[in-house]
Amino acid sequence: MNQSIFSFFNNLTFQNELFDILIIFIADWLIWWLVFVVFTLLFFKKISPQAILKIFATAFLAWLISKLIKHFYISPRPFVLLEDVKTLFTHGLDDSFPSGHTTFSSALAVATYFYANHKIGAWFFIGAILIGLSRVIVGIHWPFDILGGLILGTLIAIILFIINSKFKQKNRS
């Protein structure tokens, strides 16, 4: 199932040059635009410095945990295991699960939703899904890597938000 879903999306490459350029942008650069938007929220005073710290600490911790998992769980990338993969770029060899980009961007989205703005957080989550999907299309991740990254990033953001809320509540008492 993982391989058939991968093949379906990966076969979208090399059909249209403009589509490939857009997918490369989403796969590699959209994450930085999400980070930029969070900083612009700070600049326009739509978010507090404390909130931005919580958002980035959450995303960074999620990314670190994904790196730790990759260190202990060896998972070859699709272009390593399959002969007919159409890659628009390559990235590592055996560190596929979970997707670090998807983990970071989903944690960033959920933290933004909790600490800053629900609408922007929801849009960021759509961005996280697009980032993950594009990384399947370009041939460097399996669909389960993306699903794992979405779940991991989301859970870490929720857990940290709950801990933060309980800590705030305890300090008020």
Secondary structure, DSSP 8 states (H G I E B T S, - for coil): -HHHHHHHHHTTTTS-HHHHHHHHHHHHTHHHHHHHHHHHHHHTTSS-HHHHHHHHHHHHHHHHHHHHHHHHS-B--HHHH-SS---SS---SSB-SS-HHHHHHHHHHHHHHHHT-HHHHHHHHHHHHHHHHHHHHTTS--HHHHHHHHHHHHHHHHHHHHHHHHHHHHHH-
